[in-house]
């Protein structure tokens, strides 16, 4: 696999009346062609902001990308002109937004919302774009696509709207797909269908995917590699199976222990992570997870970098050997 996307020391801040919110504070990761990468963490840790920053969709004001590089196929998207980045959005990099119930325009037909990018990026005429839209709707499993292409979003269920969002995202055969909580508003049976569909289509088309989620089950089943975020930073990264089987950061261990597992005894209690995520305006000294961490020591008053814990496995924890020994193996669900 070849390197497709490289995010280097990306920083995205929001300048508010109360202070500077460091939503993304120096994260670095890469995505290879054709692979599925998971970006996981609690709500508010910066996952969505990091994806929006890739496409320069941060609302300004109050948000601003204050540093870093986003290298996509050799080009730094943060330095690209307005016309250049518009050519990338929806064409070379597509995004499935978090809420299918509100992401579609309620006054435009489903067909028009799919054909727009085809006409803009691929220069298709209206008839060709319409035929392609029907093909895409059929590809994502929408029944009677030809009859329903003139329908409006309110005439579709949540699961069908998400299928439309996937069709829109894949319409121009992008090299990279950013899927931001693609199953959040859907029931569990529809979630499985959508994720299987998304995985199958991306494998067939050779599209790389970044799945942004707090659902560890999704990551365990579908991702090749995982990056764990906390308070605007990446605190652990490894291959998915390695991360689940041998976590080396206390936050990752806490996430895994707070999720029910089928191989646990029914009476075994879950272990929640005590405390609350930090205030991103008033961050604690040193490691951001220190106030909630049972492994904290004096050295944690210094902020740890990502340390090599094993081959291609990194942890931002001074005590990672002790964490690894204490963590129970956690096989993917």
N, C-alpha and C positions, 0 to 999 in steps of 0.2 A: 504493500500500500504506500501511496505517496502522501506527503504532507499537503493538506488542503487549506486549513485555517490555523493560524498561530496568533493567539492573544498574548500580548506581552505587557505586563505591569499596567493593566488597564485601571484607570481611576475615574469614577463618575460621582460627582458631588452635587448635592442640592443645597442652594444658598437660601435659607429661610430667615425670617425675622428672629427666630429663636437661636439660630446658629447654623453651622455647616453640617449637613448630614452626609457622612461619608458612606454612601450606599454601596459602592464598589471601591475597594481601597487597595489596589495593586494586585489584581489577580492575573495569573498566567496559566494558559493551558493550550493544548493543540488538538486538532481533529484530523484524522487521516481519511483519505477517500474511501467511501463505502462503509465506514464503521459507525456504530451507534455509541454515543457518549452520553452518560447520565450526569446531570448537574443537580445535586440534591441538597436539601437543608430546610430549616423551618421557614415559615412565612416571614418576610422582612429581612432575609439574610442577603438579598442582592441578586438572586438568580435571574429574575425577569429583567431587572435594570441592566445586567450584564449583556443579555441577549439584545435588548433594545439598543444598547450602545453600539453593538456590532453593525447595525443598520442605520445608526445615527438618528434614531427616533426618540431620543431623550427630549422632553419638552423644555424649551429654553426661552424665558426663565420658568422655573428656578433652577433647572438642572443644567449641568455642563460637564462635558468630558474634559477633564483637566490634565490627563496624561496617559501615556501608553501608546501601543501600536496594535492594530488589527490587520494582520497580513493575510490576505485572501488571494490565493493563486499568484503570489508574488507582489501584489499591490497593497499598499497601506490604505485601507478604506477611510481612516480618519483624516487623511490628507487629500482624498479625492474631491473633485469639484462637485457641485450640486447636481449637474447633469449626469456625471459619472456614477454617483451613488444611486440616483434614481434608476439608472440602467441596471444596477445590481439588484435592487429591491424587487422581489417578486419574479425575477428572471434567473439570476445566478444563485441568489440566496433568497429563500422564501421562509415565511413565518406563519405558523398556526397559532393564533392568539388564544388567550386563556379561556375566554367565556364564549362558547358558541351561540348562546342565546342572544348576545348583544353585539357580536363582532360583525354580523352581516347588516347591510343597509336595509332598513325595513321598507323603503319606498322604491327599491329597484328589484327587478325579478332576479331569480337565481341565475338564469341564463346570462343576463347582462353582467352580473358580477363576476362570472367566470370568463366571459368573452373579453372583458375589458383589458386584462393583462395580455391575452393572446393578440389582440389588435395593436396594443401599445408596443410590446416587446418583439413579437414575431411577425408583425406587419401583415397579419391575416385579414382578408376581407370579411365582411359581416357573415356571409353564408358559410365560409370555411370555418370561421371561429365558432359559429353556432353548432356545426357538425362535430367539431372537436370537443365542444362543451358537453354534448350528448355522450360522446365516447368516454369522457372523463367521469361523468356521472354514473355511467354503467360500470366503469372500472372500479369505482369505490362502492359499488353495491347498492345504488339507488334504483329501485324498481320503476319501470315505466318512465325512463328518463326522457324520452322524446315528448311524452305528454306533460311532464312536470317541469320542463325547462322554463316555461312561462309563469310558474308559480312564484309566490312571494315567500320570504322567510317564515312568516307566521303560519304558513300552511305546512311546515315541516316540523317534525319532532326534534328534540335536542340531539338525539343520535344522528338523525338525517342531516341536521345543520352542520354537525361536526364533520360528516362525510363530505358535505359541500365545501367546508373549509379546507379539507385535505385535497379535494379536487382542484380548488383554486391554487393551493400552494404548489401542487405538482404539475400545474398546467403547462409551464414553460420548461419542464425537465431541469429543475435547479440542481446545482452541484451540492448544495447544503440546505438542509431543512432545520429550522429552529422550531421545536414543538414545545410551546409554553403551557404546561399543565393541560395536555390535550384531552384529558378525560375527567377533569375536575367536576363538571356539572352533570355527569352521566351516571346512571346506575351501574352496578358492578358487571352485569352481563353485557351491557352495551360497551362498557370500558374494555372488556376483553376483546370484543369484536373489532373495535376501533384500533386497538394496539396491534392485533394480529394483522389487520388490513394494512396499517401504516408500515409495519415491519416487512410484510410481503412485497408491497409496492416499492419501498425504498431498495430492497434487495434486488428486485427485478430491474429497477432503473439505475442502480449503482449510486444512489444518492446517500450522502453522509447525513446523519441525524444527530442533533443535540436535543435530548429529552430533558426538559426542566420540570422537576417534580419534587414533592415531598413524600411520595409514595414509594417506599423502599421495595415493595413487591414488584412494581413496574420495572425498576432498575435491575433487580435481581434476574428477572426473566428476559429482558430485552437488551440491556446495555453490554457493550464489550468492555468499556472502561468507565470509571466513576470518579467524579470530583465532588468532594463534600465541602459545602460553604457554610461559614458561620460569621456573622457580623461583618459582611463585606469582604471576607477573605476566604481563600481556599485553605482548609486545614488538613485535608488528607486526600490522596489520590492513589489509585491502583487499578489493576484489572478487576472487573466486577467480582469474579469468583474469589480472588485473593482478598479483596476488601471485606467480603462477607465472612469468609472463613478465618481471617486473621486480622481484625481491625487493630490499628495502632494509635488511634486518637480517642481520648475519653468522650468526646462529643459523638463520634461515630458509634462507639460502644453504647452510649446512652440511647441513640436513635434505634439501634438494633434491639436493645432490651425493652424498649417501650412498645414494640410491635408484637402482636400475638403470633405464635407459630404453631403449626399443626403437630409438630413433634414434641411439644411441651405437655406436661400433665395438665388436665383441665383445671385443677385447683391451684396451679402455680400462678402467683401474682405477677403482673407486669411491673417493671421498675421505671417510673417516670423520671425525667430529668428535673431535678429540683431547681427552683428559681425561675427567672425570666430572662429572655434575651436582653443584651445591654442596650442602653440608650445610645444611638449612633452619634448623637451630638456630644455626649459626655461619656466617653469610653473609659473603662477601668484601666489602670496602669498594667502594662505588660500584656499577658495573654488575655484575650477578650473572654475566654471561657473560664478563667480562673475562679470567679466568684461562685460558679456552679459545679466546680470540679472536685471530686473526692481524692484526686491524685496530686493536687496542687502542693507545691513546695516553694521555698523562698525564691528560687531561681525563676519562678513563673512571673515574678514582678518585671522580668525582662521579656520582651516579646520574642517568641521563638520563630525562626525561619522554617521553611519546609526542609526537614531533615530526611536523609535516606535511611529508611528502616529495613528495606529489603530490595531486591532487584525490581526496579520500576515501581517502587512503593514508597511514598513520601508521607510524612506526618509532621505537622507543626506543633510538636509537643516535646518538651525537654525530657519528659518521663516516658517516652514511647516504649522502651523495653519493659518497664513495669506494667504499663497498660496492656501490652500484648500478652504478657504472662497471665494477667488477671482476667482477661476477656475470655468468655466461653466461646467455642466455635459456633458460628452462626451460618448455617448452610442456607442457600437461597430458598425461598418459599416455593 
